Amino acid sequence: MSSSPAAPGQHPIARAAPISLCAREPRVPAERLVAEMVPPPRFGSVRFDTYVPDPKQPSQTEAVTVLSAFAAGLDRPGPGSAAGGGGGMRRWFGRKPSAPAGPRGIYLDGGYGVGKTHLLASLWHATPAPAELKGFGTFVELTNLVGALGFQQTVRTLGGHRLLCIDEFELDDPGDTVLVSTLLGKLVDSGVALAATSNTLPGKLGEGRFASADFLREIQGLGAHFRPLRIDGDDYRHRGLPEAPEPFTEEQVTRTAHATEGASLDDFPALLGHLASVHPSRYGALTEGLRVACLTGVGPVPDQSTALRLVVLADRLYDREVPVLASGVPFDRLFSDEMLNGGYRKKYFRAISRLTALARDAKGLLAE
């Protein structure tokens, strides 16, 4: 049954009330975590030939060449690996394989917006192996997989892979550093090739965050698994593009949310509070099915813990190509000067960059 047309001068009645992210409490089973270890929708169709290097930055062209060769070299299992998906279990209980000579991974280092995730996803697509023998996920998704499956089962699950890609390598917690360092060591011993992105070189991952000598030793151990590949350049999301639109009024955002099927509508401070009750690994499920995220009352983030959760949400919205329509302050005023000059500054600049791009995408959805 169709709804009645709107009277002149009135906006059409929405088909359904907007979704509230604050009302969602997603639960993600372990088997889904494994099945979803593929490039996210934004990067589902990218390839090396769709990456457009900046002609002023030769390191970008070099990265395509190096990664293409790296993918071609993965046409067969590495030392100690098995051809089938059950190889990881056989290796776990059988004779320990000999470790491959030299770094068994590539580490893409560069600032936000130079296309690192595009290149990482292109490597995943170019690697000649079935999807079930390749893994792709963020650092937090990898640590959550260990939490869901247990360490040994994670080694068995990923140990039969040809390639594991880790996007946005983050070492915010010394415990996670030890966990991932040990996991990657086991996977390298099993013959799994590794590729990762980060905004900081492997030997400097913890700089400006923790001073523990033990922690720094773990950082250096991780770096030994990778060949660093520097990618220079400006943020492509703003290269030659107009400035992001200014925030809209609360009435405009609310009207658009009610007029757009699949839109969410949340008060920004309330959403920040809700994020504290949802594990960051579930933020992707939190945004599932959204066409646009509408936020009212956007303002400066009050503390660093809240800011880091917002960074993860911004990543998941960006990965899933969900535009963000907001009222309040511009996104470049979300984080304090202290945050932008601190140890997590590159994360915050990445979030600003991605939210700005999503705000630009949302402009065309504004309801009249």
N, C-alpha and C positions, 0 to 999 in steps of 0.2 A: 504494500500500500504506500503510495507516494505521499509526501508531505505537501501541504498547501503552499502555493507560491507566496512569497513575501509581499507585503503591501509596498507601494511606491515609497522609496526613501528608507525602507527598512532592510536590514541584512537578512538573507535567507536563514531559516532555522536549521541548526546543525543536526546531522543524523544521529549523533551520540555525544554525550558529555566528554570532554577531554580526559585523557588518561592522567592519573597522578602517579609520578614516579615514587612519591613518598608512601603510596599505598602498596607498592610492590615489594615483596620479600622473596626474591627468587632462590630456588634450591637447584643446584646443578649436580646431577649424579656423576660419578667418576667416569663411567663409560662415555658420557657426553663430552667430558673434558678431553679425552683421548681423541674422539672422533672429530672434534672441532679444532684440532691442531693443524690447521691449514691457513693460508693467507686470508685475512678478512675481506669482506665484500669490496672495499675500496681498491684492494690490490689483487682481486681475483682474476683480472684479465690483463694485468701488466706483464710486459716482457722486456727484455733488454732493448729490443728495437723500438719500444714505445718510450724509453727514457730519452729525454732531450738534454744532452750535456750543454752547459753554458760554454760557448766558444772561448770565453775569457778564462776558463778554469780547466786546463789540460788534465788535472787529476780526475775529473769526472769521466772523461773519455777513457783514461787509463783504467779506471775502476771497472768499466764495462768490459774491457779487454781481459783484465785479470780474472774477473768473475766468470766470464764465459769459458775461459780455459779451465778454471777450477771446476765448473759444472761438467765439462767434457771429460775431465779426469775422474769423475765419479760414475763412470759407466759400468763399473763392476765393484763389488764389495771391497772394502779396504782390508788391510792385514788383520787377521783374527776374526773377521766377520763371516756370517753365514748368509747364504742367498735367500733363505726364506724368513718369514716373520717369526718362526719359532726359534731362530738361531740364538736370540738373546738368552733364552732359558737354557739351551744346551751349553752356551759359553759360561753361564753363571755357575753351573754345577760341574763343568768339565775342566779340562786343562786351561790354565790361564794363557791367553794368546800373547805373542810377543808384541810389544808396543811399536807402532809405526814410527819410522825415522822422521824427525823434524816436526814442525807444527802441523797439526791435522785440522787447521781451521783458518778462517779469514775473519778479521775484525774490522768492520767499517767504522772509521772514526771521522766525525765531522760535526759541524753545527746543525742546528735545527733547520729543516726546510731545504736541505741539499739533495734530497731524494734517496736517503739511505734505506728506508723501508721499501721503496719502489725497487731498488736494486736487490735487496734481500729476498723479496717475494719473487723477483725475476729469476734469481738463482734457484729458488725452490721449484719454480715451474720448469726451468731448463735442465734440472738434474734428471738424467734418464733412469727413473725408478718409479714404481707404482706409488700412488699417493699414500697408501698405508705404510710405506717404507720411508716416508719423509715426514718430518715434524716441523711445525711453524707455530711459534707462540711468543708472547711477551715474557719477560723475566718473572713477573708476578704470576702469570698463568703456569709457568714451569714449577715454581715453588709450590703453588697450590696443588698441582698434580702429585707432587711428592707427598703433600699432606693428605690427599685423598687416597692414594694407592699404597703409600708406604715407600720407603727408600728402595728396598730390594725389588719390589714389584715394578717400580718405575724403571730401574735398571733393566729388568727383564723385558718390559714393554718397549723401551726406547733402544735397547741394546741391539735389536735386529734391524734398526733403521740404517739407511744409507747416509742420511743427512738430518741434522737438527739445526734449525734456524731460530735464534733467540733475538727478538726485537727489543730495543731500549733496555739494554743490560743495566739493572739498577741494584746497587748494593747499599741499601738504606739501613740494613741491620747486620751486625757482625755475624749473627747466627745464620742468616741466609747466605752470607759469603762462604762460610765453612761448608754449608750444605751443598751449594751449587758447585763449589770447587771440587768437592769429593765426587759428586755426581758426574761432572764432566770428565774427571779423571777416569772413572769407571767406563764411561761411554767411549772415550778415546782409546782405552785399552781394548774395547770390543770392536774397534774399527769404524766407529761412527765419525763421520766428518762433521765439523761444526762451523757455523757462521753466525756472527752476531753484529748488532749495531749498538752504538753508544755515542754520547757526545764527548767522551773523554777517553784518552788512550788507556789501554789495559793497566799499565803500571801506575796510573794516576787516578784510578776509579774512586778511591776513598779520599782524595785530597779535599781538605776543607770540611770533612764530616767527622771523622774519628781519628784519635791520635794513638790508639792501641798498637803496640809493636806487633802483637800477634795478628791483628787485623791486617796490617800492612803486608805482613809476610804472606797471608792468604791471597791478597791482591796480586802480588808478584807471581805467585804460583799459577793463578788463573791466566795471567798474561802469557805465560810460556806455552799455552795451548794454541795460541793464535799468531798469525802473521798480520800485523797492523797494516791497514790500507787507508791512507788519509784521503778524504774527499773535501776539497775546499769549495767555497762558493757562498752566494747570498741565498736567503730564503726564497725559494722559487714561488711560494704561495703569494708573495708580494712583488715579484719581479715584473715590472711593467704593468701592474694592476692598480686600479684606483684604491684609495683608502677605504677601509671598512666603514660601513654605514654607522652613523651615530645610533645610540640606543633609541628605541621607540618609546612611546608612552605606554603606561600600564593598560590603558583602555585599548590601544591598538593591539597589544600582545594578547590580551584576553579575548578580544573579538576574533582575532585570527585563530586562536586555539579552538574556540567554539565553532568556527566555520570550516575547519580543516579536519577531515577524517584522518585518524591515526595520529593526531597531535597530542602532546602532553602539556600540562599546565601546572607549574609549581612555583611557590614562593621560594626565592633563592635561599634565604637563611634557613627555611624549613628543610629544603633539600640537602643543604650542607649537614644539617643535623642528622638527617636520615642516612646519609652515606656512612656515618660512624657506626651504624648498626648492620651494615651489609659488607661482607668481605669484598675487598677490591677485585678479587677474581670473578665475582658475580656481577660486576658492573656491566659487562656485555649483555648478560641475560636481563639486567635491569632495563636496558634500552631497546630490547627486542621488539620489533614491529613498529617502531616509531617512524613517522614521516617527518615530524618537526618537533623539536623540544622548545617549548615556550616558557620563559622564566621572567618573573616579575621581581622587582626590588633587588636587582643585582647590586652588590656593594663589595667593599674590600673584605678579603678573607681574614678572619680574626686571628688565626694562629697557624703555625707550620704544619701540624698534623692534619688539620682541615685542608690546608692548601695542597698537601701531597695527595690526599684523596681526590680533590678536585682535578688534579693533573691526570689521574688515572681515568676519571670519568670523561674528561676532554679527549683523551686518547681513544676511548671506546666509541664515543660519538663520532669522532673523525674517521676511525676505521670503518664505521658502518654508514658513513656519509649522511648523517642526520643533521640537517640545518638547525641552527640555534637562533631563535628570535627572542630578544631580551629588552627589558626596560631597566633603568637604573644607571649605573656608571659604565663607561666604556670598559671593554675587557682588558685594556692595557693599564687599568687602575685597580685590578683585582688584588695584586700583590704589593706589599710594602717595599720601600727602598731597601730595608734590611734584608728582606727575603730575596730581592733581585740581586743583591750583592753578596749573598751567602753561598754556602756549599751546594745548595740545590738550585742555584740560579738558572742553570741550563734547562732544567725541567720546567721551571716557571715560564721561561721565554718560549719553550716549545708549546706549552699550554696556551699562552697568549696568541702565538702564531696560528695554532690550529683553531681556536675559538674564533679568531678574527676571520679566518677563511670560511668557517661555518656560518658566521653572521652574514657574510657576504652572500652565501648561498641562500640564506633565508629571506633576503630582501624581496625576491620575486614572489614569495608566498603571502605577503602582507595583504590582509583582507581590506577591501575598500569600505 
